[in-house]
Amino acid sequence: MTNLLVLPELGQGPDTWGPVWGHLTAPRQHPPSLSLAAPVDKVTTIDFYSAFSDDRKVRLSDVIDYVAEKGHELGAGPKVAVGHGLSASILLASLPKWDPLPERVVLFAGAAPRLRGTVRSPLPKGIRYPLRLLSPLHRLLGRRLTIPQRLIYRTMCNGMDTMEVVHYVASFRPLPLRWLGSRLTVPQSIAAEGLTYVVLERDRLLPPSLQREQARHLGAREVTSLDSCHQAMLQKPAEVAEIIRQVALDP
């Protein structure tokens, strides 16, 4: 039985992963076989916004420590850590503090900086530069930067039915600008041996070519792909669950 720790994309709550857990924990046989153990036992989905009510006052190092603490709370059994998008950098930076390390790490369109870059540095220029310009302005005005709905529909949920997306718009939270502008070192060697990288082929936030470069940079043990937008856990929850299931079955 494997325990999971999941980090949603920055700017999102754990609700976006709800459909995945429905597929992951439901019995695959009807009626279910009483002798067949489920591959996943405990699932912990990080909720940054409940843990840190005002991310503007929280250092990124505190967030990394918090993730490591949650990983420790999973217990002594087999562990799989899952990251999405920019949360991958926080997950990977937390790994040296885990004891023991997770057996496997799965990244969906994961992005991590190089050479003490900022968390936002792996983003394409067309998104990274506006974020860089808007961050000091919003700090000066004391405002938080919410993700525009147009950006959610066109860049993060492209290809999804509008009525599907509208149910999840409320799950998108203000962007943690202080964390996005923070620099950190992401160790490669710790996760590489057990790293599965999932390229999201229709992703407009992190283009597939950028994702494949990230997989090479991180030295992923396995690279697979999914025909999905950035929000694969909403568009293809059954397929996301199956990828995690297979990793849990073969740590």
C-alpha positions as CSV (number, residue, x, y, z in Angstrom):
1,M,0.0,0.0,0.0
2,T,1.4,3.4,-1.1
3,N,0.9,6.8,0.5
4,L,0.7,9.8,-1.8
5,L,1.6,13.5,-1.3
6,V,0.2,15.8,-4.0
7,L,1.1,19.4,-4.6
8,P,-1.4,21.3,-6.8
9,E,-0.2,23.9,-9.3
10,L,0.6,27.3,-7.6
11,G,-2.5,29.4,-7.7
12,Q,-4.8,26.4,-7.3
13,G,-6.5,24.6,-4.4
14,P,-6.7,20.9,-3.9
15,D,-10.2,20.8,-5.3
16,T,-8.8,20.5,-8.8
17,W,-7.5,17.0,-7.9
18,G,-10.9,15.8,-6.7
19,P,-11.9,13.9,-9.9
20,V,-8.5,12.1,-9.9
21,W,-9.1,10.6,-6.5
22,G,-12.5,9.4,-7.5
23,H,-10.9,7.3,-10.3
24,L,-7.9,6.3,-8.2
25,T,-9.8,4.9,-5.2
26,A,-12.9,3.4,-6.9
27,P,-12.8,-0.4,-7.4
28,R,-11.8,-1.4,-10.9
29,Q,-13.9,-4.6,-10.7
30,H,-17.7,-4.8,-10.2
31,P,-18.3,-6.3,-7.9
32,P,-14.9,-5.5,-6.3
33,S,-12.6,-8.4,-5.4
34,L,-12.2,-8.5,-1.6
35,S,-8.8,-10.1,-2.0
36,L,-7.4,-7.3,-4.3
37,A,-5.7,-4.5,-2.3
38,A,-5.9,-1.0,-3.6
39,P,-2.4,0.3,-4.6
40,V,-3.0,3.6,-2.8
41,D,-3.8,4.0,0.9
42,K,-3.4,7.5,2.3
43,V,-3.6,10.6,0.1
44,T,-2.5,14.0,1.3
45,T,-3.2,17.0,-1.0
46,I,-1.3,20.1,0.0
47,D,-3.6,23.2,0.5
48,F,-1.1,26.1,0.5
49,Y,-3.9,28.6,1.0
50,S,-5.3,27.0,4.2
51,A,-1.8,26.4,5.6
52,F,-0.6,30.0,4.8
53,S,-3.5,32.5,5.0
54,D,-1.4,35.3,3.5
55,D,1.4,34.0,1.2
56,R,2.7,37.6,1.0
57,K,4.1,37.2,4.5
58,V,5.5,33.7,4.2
59,R,9.0,32.9,2.9
60,L,9.5,30.2,0.3
61,S,11.8,28.3,2.7
62,D,9.0,28.0,5.2
63,V,6.8,26.5,2.5
64,I,9.5,24.0,1.6
65,D,9.8,23.0,5.2
66,Y,6.0,22.5,5.4
67,V,5.9,20.2,2.4
68,A,8.8,18.1,3.9
69,E,6.9,17.9,7.2
70,K,3.8,16.7,5.4
71,G,5.9,14.1,3.6
72,H,7.1,12.8,7.0
73,E,3.6,12.6,8.3
74,L,2.8,10.0,5.6
75,G,4.5,7.4,7.7
76,A,7.1,4.8,7.1
77,G,5.5,2.9,4.2
78,P,6.1,3.4,0.5
79,K,5.6,7.0,-0.6
80,V,4.9,8.7,-4.0
81,A,5.2,12.5,-4.3
82,V,3.2,14.2,-7.1
83,G,3.8,17.7,-8.4
84,H,2.0,19.8,-11.0
85,G,3.5,22.7,-13.0
86,L,5.5,25.2,-10.9
87,S,4.8,23.4,-7.6
88,A,7.4,20.9,-8.9
89,S,10.2,23.2,-7.8
90,I,8.9,23.4,-4.3
91,L,8.4,19.6,-4.1
92,L,11.9,18.9,-5.5
93,A,13.5,21.5,-3.2
94,S,11.8,19.8,-0.2
95,L,13.2,16.3,-0.9
96,P,16.5,16.6,0.9
97,K,14.5,17.2,4.1
98,W,12.4,14.0,3.7
99,D,13.3,11.1,5.9
100,P,13.0,8.6,4.3
101,L,12.8,9.8,0.7
102,P,9.7,8.9,-1.4
103,E,10.2,5.9,-3.6
104,R,8.9,7.7,-6.6
105,V,8.2,11.2,-7.8
106,V,5.7,12.0,-10.6
107,L,5.6,15.5,-12.2
108,F,2.8,16.6,-14.5
109,A,4.3,19.4,-16.7
110,G,6.7,20.0,-13.9
111,A,8.9,23.1,-14.1
112,A,11.9,23.8,-11.9
113,P,14.5,26.6,-12.2
114,R,18.2,26.2,-12.9
115,L,21.2,27.7,-11.0
116,R,19.2,29.4,-8.3
117,G,16.7,30.9,-10.7
118,T,13.3,32.1,-9.5
119,V,10.3,29.8,-9.3
120,R,8.7,31.6,-12.3
121,S,11.9,31.5,-14.5
122,P,11.0,28.3,-16.4
123,L,7.8,29.9,-17.7
124,P,7.8,31.2,-21.4
125,K,8.8,34.8,-21.8
126,G,5.3,35.9,-22.7
127,I,4.1,34.9,-19.3
128,R,7.3,35.3,-17.2
129,Y,7.9,38.9,-18.1
130,P,4.4,40.2,-17.3
131,L,4.5,38.4,-13.9
132,R,7.9,40.0,-13.2
133,L,6.5,43.5,-14.0
134,L,3.2,43.0,-12.1
135,S,4.7,41.6,-8.9
136,P,6.2,44.9,-7.6
137,L,3.2,46.9,-8.6
138,H,0.8,44.6,-6.7
139,R,3.1,44.6,-3.7
140,L,3.1,48.4,-3.8
141,L,-0.7,48.6,-4.0
142,G,-1.1,45.8,-1.4
143,R,-3.2,43.8,-3.9
144,R,-3.1,40.1,-4.8
145,L,-3.0,38.9,-8.4
146,T,-5.8,36.6,-9.4
147,I,-5.6,34.6,-12.5
148,P,-7.8,36.2,-15.2
149,Q,-10.6,33.9,-16.3
150,R,-9.6,34.5,-20.0
151,L,-6.2,33.1,-19.2
152,I,-7.7,30.1,-17.4
153,Y,-9.9,29.2,-20.4
154,R,-7.4,29.9,-23.2
155,T,-4.1,28.9,-21.6
156,M,-4.8,26.4,-18.8
157,C,-8.1,24.7,-19.8
158,N,-7.9,24.9,-23.6
159,G,-9.9,22.2,-25.2
160,M,-12.2,21.7,-22.3
161,D,-15.9,22.3,-22.4
162,T,-16.8,25.7,-21.0
163,M,-19.4,24.3,-18.6
164,E,-16.8,21.9,-17.3
165,V,-14.4,24.7,-16.5
166,V,-16.9,27.0,-14.9
167,H,-17.3,24.5,-12.0
168,Y,-13.6,24.8,-11.2
169,V,-12.9,28.5,-11.7
170,A,-13.5,29.1,-8.0
171,S,-10.7,26.6,-7.2
172,F,-8.1,29.0,-8.7
173,R,-6.6,31.2,-6.1
174,P,-4.5,34.4,-6.2
175,L,-1.0,33.7,-7.4
176,P,1.7,33.6,-4.6
177,L,3.8,36.4,-6.2
178,R,6.4,36.3,-3.4
179,W,7.1,32.6,-3.9
180,L,7.1,33.0,-7.7
181,G,9.8,35.6,-7.4
182,S,11.9,33.7,-4.9
183,R,15.1,31.9,-5.8
184,L,15.8,28.4,-4.9
185,T,18.1,25.5,-5.6
186,V,16.5,22.3,-6.9
187,P,18.6,19.2,-6.4
188,Q,18.5,16.9,-9.4
189,S,20.2,13.7,-8.2
190,I,17.8,13.0,-5.3
191,A,14.7,12.5,-7.4
192,A,16.1,11.5,-10.8
193,E,16.4,7.7,-10.2
194,G,12.7,7.5,-9.4
195,L,11.3,10.4,-11.4
196,T,8.4,9.9,-13.9
197,Y,7.8,13.0,-16.0
198,V,4.5,13.4,-17.8
199,V,4.4,15.7,-20.8
200,L,1.1,17.3,-21.3
201,E,0.9,17.6,-25.1
202,R,-1.7,20.3,-25.4
203,D,-0.4,22.5,-22.7
204,R,-0.3,26.2,-23.6
205,L,1.1,27.4,-20.3
206,L,4.3,25.2,-20.4
207,P,4.7,24.1,-24.1
208,P,5.6,20.4,-24.6
209,S,9.1,21.3,-25.9
210,L,9.8,23.2,-22.7
211,Q,8.5,20.2,-20.7
212,R,10.7,17.8,-22.5
213,E,13.7,20.0,-21.8
214,Q,12.7,20.0,-18.2
215,A,12.6,16.2,-18.2
216,R,16.1,16.1,-19.6
217,H,17.3,18.7,-17.2
218,L,15.9,16.8,-14.2
219,G,17.3,13.4,-15.5
220,A,13.9,11.7,-15.4
221,R,14.0,7.9,-15.3
222,E,10.8,7.7,-17.3
223,V,9.1,10.2,-19.6
224,T,5.6,9.6,-20.8
225,S,2.9,11.8,-22.3
226,L,-0.8,12.6,-22.1
227,D,-3.0,14.3,-24.7
228,S,-4.2,17.0,-22.4
229,C,-4.1,20.7,-21.6
230,H,-2.3,22.0,-18.5
231,Q,-5.2,21.0,-16.3
232,A,-4.9,17.3,-17.0
233,M,-6.5,16.4,-13.6
234,L,-9.7,18.0,-14.8
235,Q,-9.6,17.1,-18.5
236,K,-8.2,13.6,-18.2
237,P,-8.7,12.5,-14.6
238,A,-9.0,8.8,-15.3
239,E,-5.7,8.8,-17.3
240,V,-3.9,10.8,-14.6
241,A,-5.2,8.4,-12.0
242,E,-3.9,5.4,-14.1
243,I,-0.4,6.9,-14.4
244,I,-0.2,7.4,-10.6
245,R,-1.7,3.9,-10.0
246,Q,1.0,2.3,-12.2
247,V,3.8,4.2,-10.4
248,A,2.3,3.1,-7.0
249,L,2.2,-0.5,-8.1
250,D,5.8,-0.5,-9.3
251,P,7.8,1.7,-6.9
